[in-house]
């Protein structure tokens, strides 16, 4: 969880500094966080629990950024999207937390081939997220920066959902993963449309 926490903190700092036009501070603060990035990911010995546990801080990250964006922006179209993100993902976090308690009764096996394979694929995604965050080209245009961070987040949510769909036998988790893929693709489409409108002005 420390690695995910570092990613959440890093991307939140990047957006907060962009929103307040302090991009010159990004490298300093990012370096302070980077030492804790490679500390590991969730290992409950159950792929379904891990999936939900890992999604919660990533969802919370989007919520925090969307909340900050609502307070700072005047772009009504993107503010509507930000509010949709807050409403949807707040409910999902609560649902995930309750489902984790239910899933805690399931079998746990850290040594199974399936568990190890999922962990390896998750590690690849985490590494990709880190690279993507560090490579974000912030513009000092809060609307564009919000849009590109949210699109990046959506892509990573989809990657995680696709992995669990390949391995889980739990119908509830399958439904959650399919819903994530659908809703995040819809969100990206909405955001990309507004990005194009901003760039065309």
C-alpha positions as CSV (number, residue, x, y, z in Angstrom):
1,X,0.0,0.0,0.0
2,X,2.9,2.4,0.5
3,X,3.6,2.4,-3.2
4,X,0.0,3.3,-4.0
5,X,-0.1,5.9,-1.3
6,X,3.0,7.5,-2.8
7,X,1.4,7.5,-6.3
8,X,-1.7,9.1,-4.9
9,X,0.2,11.7,-3.0
10,X,2.4,12.5,-6.0
11,X,-0.3,12.9,-8.6
12,X,-2.3,15.0,-6.1
13,X,0.6,17.3,-5.5
14,X,1.3,17.6,-9.2
15,X,-2.3,18.8,-9.8
16,X,-2.5,21.1,-6.8
17,X,0.7,22.8,-7.8
18,X,-0.4,23.2,-11.4
19,X,-3.8,24.6,-10.2
20,X,-1.9,27.2,-8.1
21,X,0.7,27.9,-10.8
22,X,3.6,26.6,-8.7
23,X,4.9,24.1,-11.3
24,X,8.5,25.0,-10.4
25,X,8.1,23.2,-7.1
26,X,7.0,19.9,-8.6
27,X,10.5,18.4,-9.0
28,X,11.4,19.2,-5.4
29,X,8.3,17.7,-3.9
30,X,8.3,14.7,-6.3
31,X,11.8,13.8,-5.2
32,X,10.7,13.8,-1.5
33,X,8.0,11.3,-2.3
34,X,10.0,9.1,-4.7
35,X,12.0,7.4,-2.0
36,X,8.8,5.7,-0.7
37,X,7.4,4.6,-4.1
38,X,9.1,1.2,-4.3
39,X,7.7,-0.1,-1.0
40,X,5.3,-2.7,-2.4
41,X,1.6,-3.2,-3.2
42,X,-1.3,-4.9,-1.6
43,X,-0.9,-8.6,-0.7
44,X,-3.9,-10.0,1.1
45,X,-3.3,-13.4,-0.6
46,X,-6.7,-13.0,-2.3
47,X,-6.8,-11.4,-5.8
48,X,-10.4,-10.0,-5.2
49,X,-9.5,-8.3,-2.0
50,X,-6.3,-6.9,-3.4
51,X,-8.2,-5.5,-6.4
52,X,-10.6,-3.6,-4.3
53,X,-8.0,-2.5,-1.8
54,X,-5.8,-1.1,-4.5
55,X,-8.7,0.7,-6.2
56,X,-9.8,2.6,-3.1
57,X,-6.8,4.9,-2.8
58,X,-6.7,5.4,-6.6
59,X,-10.3,6.4,-6.5
60,X,-9.7,8.6,-3.6
61,X,-7.0,10.3,-5.5
62,X,-9.4,11.1,-8.3
63,X,-11.9,12.4,-5.8
64,X,-9.4,14.7,-4.2
65,X,-8.3,16.1,-7.5
66,X,-11.9,16.5,-8.7
67,X,-12.8,18.3,-5.5
68,X,-9.9,20.7,-5.8
69,X,-10.8,21.3,-9.4
70,X,-14.4,22.2,-8.5
71,X,-13.1,24.8,-6.1
72,X,-10.7,26.4,-8.6
73,X,-12.1,26.1,-12.1
74,X,-14.7,28.1,-14.1
75,X,-15.1,25.5,-16.9
76,X,-18.7,24.3,-16.4
77,X,-18.4,21.2,-18.7
78,X,-15.4,19.8,-16.9
79,X,-16.8,20.8,-13.5
80,X,-19.9,18.7,-14.3
81,X,-17.5,15.8,-15.1
82,X,-15.6,16.4,-11.9
83,X,-18.9,16.2,-9.9
84,X,-19.9,13.0,-11.7
85,X,-16.5,11.5,-10.6
86,X,-17.1,12.6,-7.0
87,X,-20.6,11.2,-6.8
88,X,-19.9,7.9,-8.5
89,X,-16.6,7.1,-7.0
90,X,-17.6,8.1,-3.4
91,X,-20.4,5.5,-3.6
92,X,-18.1,2.9,-5.1
93,X,-15.5,3.4,-2.4
94,X,-18.1,2.7,0.3
95,X,-19.3,-0.4,-1.6
96,X,-15.8,-1.7,-2.0
97,X,-15.1,-1.3,1.7
98,X,-18.2,-3.3,2.6
99,X,-17.4,-6.0,0.0
100,X,-13.8,-6.4,1.3
101,X,-15.3,-7.4,4.7
102,X,-17.4,-10.0,2.9
103,X,-14.6,-11.3,0.8
104,X,-12.3,-11.7,3.8
105,X,-14.0,-15.0,4.4
106,X,-12.7,-16.3,1.0
107,X,-9.7,-18.6,0.7
108,X,-6.3,-17.0,0.8
109,X,-3.2,-18.4,-0.9
110,X,-0.1,-16.3,-1.5
111,X,1.7,-19.2,-3.1
112,X,-0.8,-20.1,-5.9
113,X,0.4,-19.6,-9.4
114,X,-2.6,-17.4,-10.1
115,X,-1.9,-15.1,-7.2
116,X,1.7,-14.7,-8.2
117,X,0.8,-14.0,-11.8
118,X,-1.7,-11.3,-10.9
119,X,0.8,-9.7,-8.6
120,X,3.4,-9.6,-11.4
121,X,0.9,-7.9,-13.8
122,X,-0.2,-5.4,-11.1
123,X,3.5,-4.5,-10.6
124,X,3.8,-3.7,-14.3
125,X,0.7,-1.4,-14.0
126,X,2.1,0.3,-10.9
127,X,5.4,0.9,-12.7
128,X,3.6,2.3,-15.7
129,X,1.5,4.6,-13.5
130,X,4.7,6.0,-11.9
131,X,6.3,6.7,-15.2
132,X,3.2,8.3,-16.6
133,X,2.9,10.6,-13.6
134,X,6.5,11.7,-13.8
135,X,6.1,12.2,-17.6
136,X,3.0,14.4,-17.4
137,X,3.6,17.6,-19.3
138,X,1.8,20.1,-17.1
139,X,0.7,23.3,-18.9
140,X,-0.3,25.7,-16.1
141,X,-3.7,25.5,-17.7
142,X,-5.7,24.0,-14.9
143,X,-8.5,22.7,-17.2
144,X,-6.1,20.8,-19.5
145,X,-4.0,19.5,-16.6
146,X,-7.1,18.2,-14.8
147,X,-8.3,16.6,-18.1
148,X,-5.0,14.8,-18.8
149,X,-4.6,13.5,-15.2
150,X,-8.2,12.2,-15.2
151,X,-7.7,10.5,-18.6
152,X,-4.5,8.9,-17.2
153,X,-6.3,7.7,-14.1
154,X,-9.2,6.3,-16.2
155,X,-6.7,4.3,-18.3
156,X,-5.1,2.8,-15.2
157,X,-8.5,1.9,-13.7
158,X,-9.3,0.1,-16.9
159,X,-6.0,-1.8,-16.9
160,X,-6.6,-3.0,-13.4
161,X,-10.1,-4.1,-14.2
162,X,-9.0,-6.0,-17.3
163,X,-6.5,-7.9,-15.2
164,X,-9.0,-9.0,-12.6
165,X,-11.5,-10.0,-15.2
166,X,-9.0,-12.4,-16.6
167,X,-8.5,-14.2,-13.3
168,X,-11.4,-13.8,-10.9
169,X,-14.2,-16.3,-10.5
170,X,-16.3,-14.0,-8.3
171,X,-19.4,-12.7,-10.0
172,X,-19.5,-9.5,-8.0
173,X,-15.9,-8.6,-8.9
174,X,-16.6,-9.4,-12.5
175,X,-19.6,-7.0,-12.5
176,X,-17.5,-4.3,-10.8
177,X,-14.7,-4.7,-13.3
178,X,-17.0,-4.5,-16.3
179,X,-18.7,-1.4,-14.9
180,X,-15.3,0.2,-14.3
181,X,-14.3,-0.4,-17.9
182,X,-17.6,1.0,-19.2
183,X,-17.8,4.1,-17.0
184,X,-14.1,5.0,-17.4
185,X,-14.3,4.8,-21.1
186,X,-17.4,7.0,-21.0
187,X,-15.5,9.5,-18.8
188,X,-12.5,9.6,-21.1
189,X,-14.8,10.3,-24.1
190,X,-16.4,13.2,-22.3
191,X,-13.1,14.7,-21.1
192,X,-11.4,14.3,-24.5
193,X,-14.3,16.1,-26.2
194,X,-13.9,19.0,-23.8
195,X,-10.1,19.0,-24.2
196,X,-10.6,19.4,-27.9
197,X,-13.0,22.3,-27.3
198,X,-10.4,24.0,-25.1
199,X,-7.6,23.5,-27.5
200,X,-9.6,24.8,-30.5
201,X,-10.3,28.1,-28.8
